[in-house]
């Protein structure tokens, strides 16, 4: 029953749980320097990765029209409270929307509405030409990246192991696990997982 519901939801929205990557996407190795970028948020304010040197940074690829994004941000979802908890510990959290004009989830107003509705107290950055998403190799929404205080990529992949919360058993919030390891001075235990969600709408 659950599998049927997931399939129907995915097929009905043009989403793929394991989306095929466009040929032009980069492939970044964990342990490499995170690509530099400068993007504007929904108010027009610029944010550069260099602005946050010395801090752990989490990047969340975002599309407010994607059912997987809705699920992680809706009440009870893995991202309902996680960003706020980590920001209180000094972590920088940035969402990035790499959707092209005319594609699902594109547009300042749609993103402002979602940001307010989900009480997201961190910036949503607009990457409508997709250059930053392609530089990072972002395939899905959500697709998570954790960058350490030295600007090195330390985690890339899924936010957790419960796409659409269809699994039972041990919940593993991979992105938070990576951040917790970094804040504790440990090597990241799980540095890479397979991302799930809708394809990024380049």
Buried (B, 14 or more C-beta within 10 A) or exposed (E): EEEEEBEEBBEEBEBBBEBEBBEEBEEBEBEEEBBEBEBBBBEEEEBEBEEBEEEBBBBBBBBBBBBBBBBBBBEEBBBBEBBBEBBEEEBBBBBBBBBBEEBBBBBBEBBBEBBEEBEBEBBBBBBBEBBBBBBBBBBBBBBBBBBBBEBEBBBBBBBBBBBBBEEEEEEBBBBBBBBBBBBEEEEBEBBBBEBBBBBBBB
